[in-house]
């Protein structure tokens, strides 16, 4: 677990947030997802439920300075639930009671909330969310394909620099790929991949969920020191009425999760500073910009990631 230091105790931090900007009010909001506001009180209520059912957790969190980490995790789960709800509505997805029960059983059954952030009150809703994520992956997996230009980097700073260079336009991309290829790095233009041929990449990276023109930089294997820097040239995401079922549900859940990145890009996610910053690659809150799992530079917004 990361140790954040943004606030002393979520349980007693009841101050209102000063809001700015248009759209839903940010005052008292833990996050805003599209036009939906997630109140801080919702995070606090869940936080209290977790501490009530795990009494030994309170001194442990205090001792390790991780009150804020738990708050951040819960805020992230609520953002995820809202992203899933919006993606499900857009795609007409539903989860049957059988699927929801199957997910709960996979987690260890209704009694398996011990030591977890699930509570008896929200276990069903969380299982429903994950069942819908799996269905989202199932709907698109067979038809997902992407074409991209890419190079590699060995440090976060180098990956960020190359990502911003790639965002400068075609000439900059050509120059970067030519220079890196000449230096012996695997760098190339027009690489094509289908999710069917690369289920692991589809399930664990944002490659298949970014719109054309987006620049991505991330480690395909976390903490490996090998960064992929890619400019998405083309993306196909055709829904499939009768999926082949060639991969397991866990892979489809990963694919569905990565596809939430496309929903997050489209509707926008604004996080309260008390929970850190939104990681557009990991799709979760992190303590600060330096702890995101990578960079995502949107088309026509090349000034920042």
ABEGO torsion letter per residue (X at the ends): XBBBAABABAAABABBBBBBEBEBBABGBABBBEABBBBAAAAAAAAAAAAAABAAAAAAAAAAGAAAAAAAAAAAAAAAAAAAAAAAAAAGBBBBAAAAAAAAAAAGEAAAABGBABBAAAAAAAAAAAAAAAAAAAAAAAABBBBBBBBBBABAAAAAAAAAAAAAEAAAAAAAAAAAAAAGBBBBBGBBBBAAABAAAAAABAAAABBBGBBBBBBABBGAGBBBBBBBABBBBBBBABBAGABBAAAAAAAAAAAAAAAAAAAEBBBBAAAEBBBAAAGBBBABAAABAEBBBBBGBAABX
